[in-house]
Amino acid sequence: MSAKISVGVYLASQMPNNDLSSLAKELEASFGCVCHLLDNGAGIAVNFTNCAVERGTSEEKMKDLRQQENISRFIYSTGHLRSDSLPLWLPAYVYDCHVALPLGETGGRFLQTGVLAPWRGEPRLQYEMVYPDMCSARTRAKLYEVIRQWHVESCTLGFGGELLADHAIEMVDDSTRPGFSVFYPTARTFPWVELYLRIRSRMEKREWPKAMMFSPIATTPEMRKGA
């Protein structure tokens, strides 16, 4: 799907008063956009226009870009610190997400996202947290607790109006690529943004994986052949 809805993700730590709830109300009232508070108010996903547009120079794309520019200008006018924009590669194709990270963070150790293979409707999805060196048992235990709690809330409460399928999560205990797999019959976006923000906020920077990589799990010979 080439037409996507643009979403910007901003962090409370980049705001002068850490108050994203008030910012969400101001944005929705002033620009008619849709905002989702994430990570217990430590992050906000701003759906700029809720319109899926093709890349290029169409009138719809130009309107979408103007809305993004106006909202970004407003956010920075409130005192939001200047940021580096990082694309979030997620197992969904409806939204085009970028996160505003502290300026200079992407020049050092930062949490990246990526894809090992595109999701094309396979029933299960695997996520790997890639570490450049061996990840200690203590760090893995902390990471797994963050993931388990996130999964429970993703299945029962949801994030951004989206729920994950309520099936058991399977943890993968590996010293360099710890992770998990889940039943994934329908594409979702905001639960994955929530997971990204939680790992970033609940783990010490030295405990962050280098990257979060997802891949579909083919369960039939036809799927494994790419049919």
N, C-alpha and C positions, 0 to 999 in steps of 0.2 A: 504494500500500500504506500504510494508515493505522497499522497496528500495527508498532512498531519496537522494536529492542533499544537500551537506553540505554548509551552509552559516554562516559566522561570521559577527557580527554587532559590529562596533567600534565607539567610541564617540570622537568628536573633542576636548572636554574638557580634554581628556586624552592625547592629543598630545601637544608637546612643542610649536607649532606655530598655532595650531587650523586649519591647512590647509589640509583638506581631499581631496580637488580637485587634488592637486599635488600628494598626496599619491595614489589616484586612477589611475592616469596616469602611475606612476612608477610601480604599481602592475600589471596593464594590459600589460605594455611593457615587464616586467621582467618575469612574470609567466603565461601570457596568460589567466588570470582569468577575470571574468566579475564583475565590480563594479557598484553599484548604490548609488549615493548621495541622502540622505534623510534628512528630517527636515531642509530644506534650508541650507544644507551643514554642519549641526551639527552632522550628523551621516552618516555612510557608511556601506552598506551591501556588503560583499565580497563573491561572488559565486566562491568557490575555484577551482572546476574542471568542473562544469556544467554536471556532470555525476551522475546518480542515482545509488547508490550501496547498496547492502544488508549489514546488520550488520554481524560481524563475522571476519574471518581471510582470506577472499579471496584475490587473487592478486589485484583485483580492489580496494578493501577496503584498502589494505596496500598502494597502490599508492595514494589513496585519502588522507590517513592520513599523508603520507610524504609531499604531497603538502600543507596540512594545517599547518604542522609543519614548513615547509620552509617559508611560507607566514607569519605565526605568528612571527617567528624569525626575519624576515625582518622588520615587523611592529615595534617590540620592539627595534630593532637596531636604528630606527629613533628617539627614545626618548619616545615612547608611555609608559605611566606609567603602572606598573604591575597591573593586574586586576583579578577580580573574574568572572568566566564564569557562566552565568545563562541561562538555556534553555528557549526558548520562545514557549509556547504552543499556537498555532494559528489554526484557522479553515481552514487548508489546509494540504495536505499530500504529497506534492511534495518536500518540503524543510525541512531540519533539521536545525533550527536556534538557535544560541547561541549569547548572547550579552555580551560584555566585560564591566563590571561595575567597578567603582573605588574600589580599594582594601579595604575590610572591610565593604563595603556598605551593603552586604547581611547579615551582622551580626546585623544590626540595622533596620531602616525603609527603605524598598525598595519596588519597584513596581513589584509585581509578576504577572504571567499569569497562567491561568488554564482553565479547561474544565469541565462543568457540565454534558455534554453528547456529544459524538462524532457526528460530522456532516456527514451525509450519503446521501447528495443530497437533503435534505429538502429545500424548496424554500425560507424560511426566516431564519434569524439568529438573535439571541438576545445577546447583550453584557451587562453585569452588572459590575459596578464599586463598589466593595465591600469595605465598610468603617466599621471599628471596632466599631465606635460610630456614633452618628447622624451627618450627613454632613449638614453644614449650607446652607441656601438659597443662600448666597453670593458665597460660594464655588461651589455649584451646577450650578449657573448661569455662572460662569467662565468656569467650565468643559463643559457645554453644548455648549458654544460658541466655544471652542476648537474643540469639536466633529463636530459641524455643518460646520465649515470652512474646517476641514479635509474631511468631506463627499463630499462637493462641489468639492474640488480639486481631490478627489479619482474618482469621476464620470466624470470629464471633462479633467483633465490633466493626472491623473494616477501616479503611483509610481513604479519604477523598471520595466516599460513597462507593468504594469497591471492596468486595470480599474475596478472599481466596477460598477455593473449595475446601470444605471441612473434612479433610482426610488426614491420616497420620503422616507426620514428617519423619523421614529416615535420615539420621545423621551419618556422615561419613567421617570417620576418625582417621585422619592422615596428618603426619607431622609437618608437611610442607604445603598440602592442598586440602585442608579441612573444609568440610562443607555439608551439604544436605541435598535431598531430593524430595519433591512434592508432587502430588497429583495436580495437573494444570490443564484443565479442559478448555479454559477460556482466557483470553489475553487480559491482563490487568497491568496497571501502571503505578498507581499511588502506593500500594503496599510495598513495591520494590524501592520507591523513593524513600519511604519510611525506614526500610531496612538499611539503606545507605546512610541515612542520617543517624540512625541509632548506633550503628557500628562506629561511626565517626565521633559521636558524642559520648558513648558509654565506654569506649576503649581508650586507653592512653595512646597518644600518637605513636609511641614506640611499639605498641601492640597492633597497630593497623596492618592489615594485609596490604601487599603492594597493589592488588587488584581483586575485584569481584567479577568472576567470569561465569557466564551461564551457557548451558547447552541443553538441547532437548534430548530425551531418552526415547529411542525408538523401541517399541515393544513387539513389533511384528516384522517378519522378513521384508514385507513390502515397504514398510516405513524405513527400515535400515538401508534399503536400496534407493530411497528417495522418491518412491512412487507417490 
